[in-house]
Amino acid sequence: MGWGGDHTAWALQVAALAAEFDVIAFDNRGAGQSAAPDVTYSMADMAEDVTGLMDELGVRSAHIAGASMGGMIAQEVALRHPDRVLSLQLHCTTAHVDEWGRAVIDNFLRAKAHGSVEEFTLFLLPWLLCRKTFAERRDFVEMWIQRALEYPFQTTLVGLNRQAQAIRGHDTRDRLGKLRVPTLVTTGTEDILVPPSASDDLHERIAGSELVRIPEAGHMHFLEQAPAFNETVLSFLRKHLN
């Protein structure tokens, strides 16, 4: 999952996918119920966490999916261990983080350091959900606010800082042309955090990749438009079962 997020963010996907596939959703180092060691993190480290978990579970190869920071990790998994990746999904993610993105990260960290859980959640949501969702789906917005406030495994400032360190160092632009794994790239058309142009760039760099734009959705398009997103993913996976 993305920066500071954990496996619960896939809540609207797991059941839909589990009807046809074995699904493994986990917390990256620094988030949720995983350890948050106060040491240097890199995307390569977190990619090795993924394959280490696969080893522990006896999974030789898998369809790998990641959103936002998770998509950065997924890129590294596919680049470092292509033999273990049956297909690749890159959702609302990017090949690198520019100066604007780094400034946004710094602002998020300041908000986390100086605000309560509620204040930080309210600060984040406009970056994650589109205007139409805020205007027309208040029950949906309030549900996610409440879930965040009640969640017992809040990501710590240490975890956020260490994950941010990995994000700042992420750059796969010169290596993505090596990928030969079936790849799906998705984006919300209203994403202001990782704009659709970043997905366009991934699509152009990864030969044979598919690009799907989910309308009326922001960064967390997999939550805002879950039925459309889930069908997109299932359709892609069914094409690459073997």
Summary of the structure (lengths in Angstrom):
residues: 242
radius of gyration: 16.8
end to end distance: 25.4
largest distance: 49.4
contacts: 800
relative contact order: 0.18
helix: 55%
strand: 11%
